[in-house]
Amino acid sequence: MQTTFKIRRFKPADLEQVMHTNRTCLPENYSSFFFTNLYERFPATFIVGEENGKVVGYAMCRIERGIPSFKIIGLTKKGHLISIAVLPEYQRRGIGYAIMREVMQATLLYEATECFLEVRVGNTAAVNLYKKLGFRIARTKRRYYVDGEDAHLMSRKLPFTSKETPR
Ligand SMILES: CC(C)(COP(=O)(O)OP(=O)(O)OC[C@H]1O[C@@H](n2cnc3c(N)ncnc32)[C@H](O)[C@@H]1OP(=O)(O)O)[C@@H](O)C(=O)NCCC(=O)NCCS
């Protein structure tokens, strides 16, 4: 299918559409302050997908300092994916993948050496998306979500390798 969507950074005027997408797609919802605060702290890693001027998907990320997963010593910066969603009628067209690629690329601006995220173990679509982006399951967090479902902790090293070509 021909791609007609555009991937770009979030801007404050997108907030309502992003919150609508979040509420439509996920049980984990956040206040407007939460979205705005992440944008103000890490503007480059808050990305939206737009189709005909309408925001139809988003992802946002926090840069954290922690123990590296892929080497032995020191501390490192990591991109922590906080939330991603694409409106149901726009799913399966490559928008989620393109948004994630852009988010991961943007974490490099903050000197991240890896990316990680939590995902419901039963969320096959998201787990497959992350695997396609090079993430692997590092471990499983028991009863991570308020409804009792477990989460996979998935991570991958950055940057992209020269073998990883854009879709
Ligand atoms: C997960 C989500 C963001 C994927 O967005 P998307 O735009 O539909 O994803 P893409 O079209 O870019 O798909 C990329 C890959 O993800 C996987 N994938 C996406 N949807 C899938 C599905 N329904 N079933 C199985 N695999 C799926 C596939 O590997 C796909 O590659 P392919 O099309 O070559 O097979 C979307 O399904 C969504 O918003 N879900 C609800 C919110 C959510 O669960 N967020 C994640 C919380 S951790």
The ligand as an SDF file (V2000), in Angstrom:
LIG
                    3D

 48 50  0  0  0  0  0  0  0  0999 V2000
    1.1240   -1.7940   18.5270 C   0  0  0  0  0  0  0  0  0  0  0  0
    0.6800   -0.7390   17.5010 C   0  0  0  0  0  0  0  0  0  0  0  0
    1.1990    0.6350   17.9440 C   0  0  0  0  0  0  0  0  0  0  0  0
    1.2780   -1.0970   16.1320 C   0  0  0  0  0  0  0  0  0  0  0  0
    1.0160   -0.0200   15.2450 O   0  0  0  0  0  0  0  0  0  0  0  0
    0.8100   -0.2540   13.6630 P   0  0  0  0  0  0  0  0  0  0  0  0
    0.9010    1.0640   13.0000 O   0  0  0  0  0  0  0  0  0  0  0  0
   -0.4120   -1.0370   13.4310 O   0  0  0  0  0  0  0  0  0  0  0  0
    2.0840   -1.1660   13.3290 O   0  0  0  0  0  0  0  0  0  0  0  0
    2.7760   -1.3770   11.8910 P   0  0  0  0  0  0  0  0  0  0  0  0
    1.7590   -1.3420   10.8110 O   0  0  0  0  0  0  0  0  0  0  0  0
    3.9090   -0.4200   11.7740 O   0  0  0  0  0  0  0  0  0  0  0  0
    3.3230   -2.8620   12.0260 O   0  0  0  0  0  0  0  0  0  0  0  0
    4.6990   -3.1590   12.2220 C   0  0  0  0  0  0  0  0  0  0  0  0
    4.8190   -4.6180   12.6310 C   0  0  0  0  0  0  0  0  0  0  0  0
    4.1870   -4.8270   13.8930 O   0  0  0  0  0  0  0  0  0  0  0  0
    3.6000   -6.1330   13.9260 C   0  0  0  0  0  0  0  0  0  0  0  0
    2.1440   -6.0250   14.0560 N   0  0  0  0  0  0  0  0  0  0  0  0
    1.4220   -4.8760   13.9980 C   0  0  0  0  0  0  0  0  0  0  0  0
    0.1030   -5.1560   14.2040 N   0  0  0  0  0  0  0  0  0  0  0  0
    0.0230   -6.4900   14.3600 C   0  0  0  0  0  0  0  0  0  0  0  0
   -1.0740   -7.3750   14.6040 C   0  0  0  0  0  0  0  0  0  0  0  0
   -2.3360   -6.9230   14.6940 N   0  0  0  0  0  0  0  0  0  0  0  0
   -0.8190   -8.6880   14.7480 N   0  0  0  0  0  0  0  0  0  0  0  0
    0.4390   -9.1570   14.6660 C   0  0  0  0  0  0  0  0  0  0  0  0
    1.5330   -8.3740   14.4270 N   0  0  0  0  0  0  0  0  0  0  0  0
    1.3050   -7.0570   14.2780 C   0  0  0  0  0  0  0  0  0  0  0  0
    3.9730   -6.7880   12.6220 C   0  0  0  0  0  0  0  0  0  0  0  0
    5.2210   -7.4360   12.8140 O   0  0  0  0  0  0  0  0  0  0  0  0
    4.1270   -5.5840   11.7150 C   0  0  0  0  0  0  0  0  0  0  0  0
    4.9400   -5.8330   10.6010 O   0  0  0  0  0  0  0  0  0  0  0  0
    4.2460   -6.4170    9.2420 P   0  0  0  0  0  0  0  0  0  0  0  0
    3.1100   -5.4950    8.9160 O   0  0  0  0  0  0  0  0  0  0  0  0
    5.3670   -6.3590    8.2470 O   0  0  0  0  0  0  0  0  0  0  0  0
    3.7780   -7.7930    9.5790 O   0  0  0  0  0  0  0  0  0  0  0  0
   -0.8730   -0.7240   17.3410 C   0  0  0  0  0  0  0  0  0  0  0  0
   -1.3170   -2.0570   17.1510 O   0  0  0  0  0  0  0  0  0  0  0  0
   -1.5990   -0.1220   18.5420 C   0  0  0  0  0  0  0  0  0  0  0  0
   -1.7820    1.1000   18.6210 O   0  0  0  0  0  0  0  0  0  0  0  0
   -2.0700   -0.9880   19.4550 N   0  0  0  0  0  0  0  0  0  0  0  0
   -2.8280   -0.4980   20.6180 C   0  0  0  0  0  0  0  0  0  0  0  0
   -1.9340    0.2460   21.5780 C   0  0  0  0  0  0  0  0  0  0  0  0
   -0.7960   -0.6240   22.0800 C   0  0  0  0  0  0  0  0  0  0  0  0
   -0.9550   -1.8140   22.3290 O   0  0  0  0  0  0  0  0  0  0  0  0
    0.3870    0.0130   22.2680 N   0  0  0  0  0  0  0  0  0  0  0  0
    1.5670   -0.6910   22.7490 C   0  0  0  0  0  0  0  0  0  0  0  0
    1.6250   -0.6610   24.2180 C   0  0  0  0  0  0  0  0  0  0  0  0
    3.1510   -1.3890   24.8170 S   0  0  0  0  0  0  0  0  0  0  0  0
  1  2  1  0
  2  3  1  0
  2  4  1  0
  2 36  1  0
  4  5  1  0
  5  6  1  0
  6  7  2  0
  6  8  1  0
  6  9  1  0
  9 10  1  0
 10 11  2  0
 10 12  1  0
 10 13  1  0
 13 14  1  0
 14 15  1  0
 15 16  1  0
 15 30  1  0
 16 17  1  0
 17 18  1  0
 17 28  1  0
 18 19  1  0
 18 27  1  0
 19 20  2  0
 20 21  1  0
 21 22  1  0
 21 27  2  0
 22 23  1  0
 22 24  2  0
 24 25  1  0
 25 26  2  0
 26 27  1  0
 28 29  1  0
 28 30  1  0
 30 31  1  0
 31 32  1  0
 32 33  2  0
 32 34  1  0
 32 35  1  0
 36 37  1  0
 36 38  1  0
 38 39  2  0
 38 40  1  0
 40 41  1  0
 41 42  1  0
 42 43  1  0
 43 44  2  0
 43 45  1  0
 45 46  1  0
 46 47  1  0
 47 48  1  0
M  END
$$$$
